[in-house]
Amino acid sequence: MSESATVISVSSDFRRARISSLLLRYPELLNSELSELIDFYKTAPPVETALLTCEKDVAAKAKLFLKDHEKATSRGVEAPLVLIIFALVSVGIMFSLAYHLSG
């Protein structure tokens, strides 16, 4: 494993351990800690959030936290919507080019 991959892995492990410790204390958190959890769930890769469910106690608290803060942790529909619009525009351009090239 390269040095940068090792650093990223250690950093991810440390962050996941921090989030696990916060979840185990939930809902008894400071406002800054609550903000940290919300930020984690809004920005972390799905694999990171999924790994938190490997521990039964953490998984139960994560489920409660996500239920209590559903709107705050939502990633919204922006990314899928952008992809759908991009795909539709691409298909439209391809049909337009095909029409003009065949005629």
Secondary structure, DSSP 8 states (H G I E B T S, - for coil): --HHHHHHHHHHHHHHHHHHHHHHHTTS--HHHHHHHHHHHHHS-HHHHHHGGGSHHHHHHHHHHHHHTHHHH---SHHHHHHHHHHHHHHHHHHHHHHHHH-
